[in-house]
Amino acid sequence: MAGRAVKAVLFDLDNTLIETSKAGGAALQKTSELLKTKLSLDDDSVLNICEKFKQKLLHERYDPSSGSMDDLRVRHWEESIVETLGSCSPSSLAAQCYFLWKNSRLEALCLSPEVRCLLTQLRSRYKLLLLTNGEARTQREKVEAARCEEFFDAVVVGGEHPEQKPFLSVFRLCFNMLDVDPQDCVMVGDSLDTDIQGGFNAGVRATVWISAAEGSDLEGPVKPDYTIPTVLQLPDILAQLQEQQ
């Protein structure tokens, strides 16, 4: 869409601006130490429990009518322990595991000094909006832990709305909040299915995929306009778009 100046940048949060996967890994390490202490388990058993928990997180479907997100994730730990050991553990252990994992992960979530500097520089030229999928309370806790709200003109958490990325309605909400047209915006994120597909569906000026596999052939129908290994390279993309006006 050459000829249009970029006025706004929409950012995903997890694994785009903050290293959620890395923080989760560090939190699992702390939790594994708790399991070893409480149950006197060998390394393989602890690893198995943690891997089961990770898979349950990956495939979880949250239903608010069945309790809170905390309740659901405590059950993830309960089930992971039982599935590995074939027997029940002390009733409080799953809750201890969950809250240690949760709090440790939140403590590790932060904007790096380089990302903070990037956002400060970008906000002097563009409107910035944070658009993140996920259960409302969980994502708001991440935003607060990372202390990133100050860098954005608006923060939109998908779980607070009827639809999340990649659906068009949540992107329209963002455009309205910033008072911009879709063609004025760039969407930046690490997920092809939600960030990039959603940006394409919404008709943004360009989509930027954050992926360490830069330059590799992409399988499937979703094709980002640009691929970079880190969000810190975004200014190079914005400069290219500026030249295309």
Residue pairs with C-beta under 8 A, 6 or more apart in sequence:
1 183
1 205
1 206
2 244
2 245
3 244
3 245
4 183
4 184
4 205
4 245
5 184
5 242
5 245
6 126
6 184
6 185
6 186
6 205
6 206
6 238
6 241
6 242
7 126
7 127
7 178
7 180
7 184
7 185
8 126
8 127
8 128
8 129
8 178
8 180
8 184
8 185
8 186
9 122
9 126
9 127
9 128
9 129
9 185
9 186
9 188
9 234
9 238
10 129
10 130
10 131
10 171
10 174
10 185
10 186
10 187
10 188
10 199
10 204
11 17
11 128
11 129
11 130
11 131
11 152
11 188
11 189
11 231
12 131
12 132
12 165
12 188
12 189
12 190
12 191
12 194
12 195
12 210
13 20
13 130
13 132
13 139
13 142
13 143
13 146
13 148
14 20
14 21
14 132
14 134
14 142
14 190
15 21
15 190
15 210
16 188
16 189
16 190
16 195
16 210
16 231
17 111
17 115
17 119
17 130
17 146
17 148
17 231
18 109
18 110
18 111
18 115
18 142
18 146
18 148
19 109
20 105
20 109
20 142
22 108
23 105
23 106
23 108
23 109
24 54
24 101
24 105
26 104
26 105
26 108
27 100
27 101
27 102
27 104
27 105
27 108
28 50
28 53
28 54
28 101
30 100
30 101
30 104
31 50
31 97
31 100
31 101
31 104
32 46
32 47
32 49
32 50
34 96
34 97
34 100
35 41
35 46
35 49
35 50
35 81
35 93
35 97
36 43
36 46
38 89
38 90
38 93
38 96
39 85
39 89
39 93
41 49
45 84
45 85
48 84
49 77
49 80
49 81
49 84
49 85
50 80
52 79
52 80
52 83
52 84
53 76
53 77
53 80
53 101
56 76
56 79
56 80
57 73
57 76
60 72
60 73
60 76
62 69
62 72
62 135
66 72
68 137
69 135
69 137
69 138
70 98
70 99
70 102
73 98
73 102
74 94
74 95
74 98
75 94
76 98
77 93
77 94
77 95
77 97
77 98
77 101
78 89
78 94
81 88
81 89
81 93
81 94
81 97
82 88
82 89
106 141
106 142
106 145
107 145
109 142
109 145
109 146
110 145
110 146
110 147
111 119
111 146
111 147
111 148
111 151
114 232
115 231
115 232
116 151
118 231
118 232
118 234
118 235
119 128
119 148
119 151
119 152
120 151
121 235
122 128
122 234
122 235
122 238
123 151
123 152
123 153
126 238
127 153
127 178
127 180
128 151
128 152
128 153
129 152
129 153
129 154
129 155
129 156
129 174
129 177
129 178
130 143
130 148
130 149
130 152
130 154
130 155
130 156
131 156
131 158
131 165
131 170
131 171
131 174
131 187
132 139
132 142
132 143
132 155
132 156
132 157
132 158
133 139
133 158
133 159
133 164
133 165
133 194
134 157
134 158
134 159
134 164
135 159
136 157
136 159
136 160
138 159
139 157
139 158
139 159
140 157
143 149
143 155
143 157
149 155
153 177
153 178
154 174
154 177
154 178
156 170
156 173
156 174
156 177
158 164
158 165
158 170
161 169
161 170
161 173
162 169
163 169
163 170
164 170
164 194
165 171
165 189
165 191
165 194
165 195
165 198
166 193
166 194
166 195
166 197
166 198
166 201
167 198
167 201
168 198
168 201
168 202
170 198
171 182
171 198
171 199
171 201
171 202
171 204
172 202
174 185
175 181
175 182
175 185
175 202
178 185
182 202
182 203
182 204
182 205
183 203
183 204
183 205
184 205
185 199
185 202
185 204
185 205
186 204
186 205
186 206
186 207
186 208
186 237
186 238
186 241
187 195
187 196
187 198
187 199
187 202
187 204
187 206
187 207
187 208
188 195
188 207
188 208
188 210
188 231
188 234
189 195
189 196
189 199
189 208
189 209
189 210
190 209
190 210
190 211
192 209
192 218
192 220
192 222
192 224
193 222
195 207
195 209
196 207
196 209
196 222
196 223
196 224
197 222
199 206
199 207
200 207
200 222
205 241
206 225
206 226
206 237
206 241
207 224
207 225
207 226
208 224
208 225
208 226
208 227
208 228
208 234
208 237
209 224
209 226
209 227
209 228
210 228
210 229
210 230
210 231
211 227
211 228
211 229
212 229
214 227
214 228
214 229
215 227
218 224
226 237
226 240
228 234
228 236
228 237
